[in-house]
Amino acid sequence: MLAAFEVSEKMSTMLAMIREFMDHEVIPLEGEMLHGDPATVEAGVKAAQAKVKQMGLWAPNHPVEFGGLGLSMVDHGLFAEAVGRSPLGMTVFGTQAPDAGNIEILHKYATEQQRERFLRPLVAGDIRSCFSMTEPETAGSNPVLLATTAVTDGENYVINGQKWFTSSADGAAFAIVMAVTNPDAPPHQRASMIIVPTDTPGFNLVRNVSVMGHSGSGHASHAEVIYQSCRVPRSNLLGPEGSGFLIAQDRLGPGRIHHCMRWLGIAGRAFDMMCTRANERVIDVDGGTLAGKQVIQHWAAELDAEIRGARLQVLHAAWVIDRFGPSAARDEISAIKFEVANTMLKAVDTAIQVYGALGVTDDTILAYWYRHERAARIYDGADEVHKTSLGRRILRRYAPVSDYS
């Protein structure tokens, strides 16, 4: 198992290139992101994307036949940690959510026609997409409770319903919407996934939902969408009818580990910033710094240990997926989802505490993360859902007759 975490020479070279590019080309764009014009940021991101493509590092986790590099899950974990150090990193390298998850299910379930129309330009970065599952009036942690419907009318589906937190719908070319197509079927076979171009009449982007006081725009947004008699061809069905829950699980499992990989990058950079600040911040007339205080030393030691542990857990989960498939890594994915989210949030919060008042301003990236990453403990399954699910499975292994249903 140890050999599984050894980094190849090729991957080591790639990571060195990525880290240098992040430091010199991507992180400097954050000032404009925090204080400037969104159009200027977008132009900077597009210029950086062009350089990434010239370097041959575009879309490393996506299929080779569609223009990606086809990295293993372990290698993708190392990559994602390196680019996750900036909120712009994933977008610059073409691996941002929700496109990454949509690419995975399109690659697995799309027809050849759907692949050419939607998948190929999505991997190339020519268009963006969104994933439309969560509803304001139903529990997001239980997809079988969906209220949005897609009713067959001849050769079309007519979709009606309200969605929100449809991330990145602002400017997206198409949505993958989860809607009930078979209301009389067993609960896990009622819904389907349907591709809906966003210029379809009846697709109504109502607003970008304000999160912690920021509505965002473009990719960095979470939209409320109303489907109002939205008519699309039945050929836009993704996978078999009634397989929406199955496809959602296929999408959310790898999506959860992708988030964890990115969170390691955030935790690592917050830790670096904290330690740098502690050594620079003079707090007495004799030139003593925060780094000389025992409480700061304890924080550094504890966070370092927790981040190391989180990284090993994520790489182990990735290794299990590479070797045995996502279903075999169910326990590992549940564990890292709440463990890494909390480690990342602790790193950000501790760094803010060391920065003092500066930490809650937008003069550093820390406050941005504090606002936008608090949801890490909620989306793709709240902490409590993952803990309950994992704990039940663990305890069942010790019970001769299960009573944990």
Protein Blocks (a to p, Z undefined) as FASTA:
>chain_A
ZZmmpccfklmmmmmmmmmmmmmmmmmmmmmmmmmcfklmmmmmmmmmmmmmmnopghkl
bcfknopaopafklmmmmmmmmmmpfklmmmnopacfklmmmmmmmmmmcfklmmmmmmm
mmnopaccdddfbcfkbcfklmklpfbdcddehjaccdedddehiehkgopabdcddddf
blmbcfklmbccddddfkbghiacfbacdeehiabgajlpcdddddehiacdfklpgcje
hilmmmmmmmmmmmmmmmmmmmmmmmmmmmmmmmmmmmmmccbfnopafklpmklmmmmm
mmmmmmmmmmmmmmmmmmmmmmnojklmmmmmmmmmmmmmmmmmmmmmmmmmmnmmmlmm
ckbmklmmmmmmmmmmmggpifklmmmmmmmmmmmmmpmbackZZ
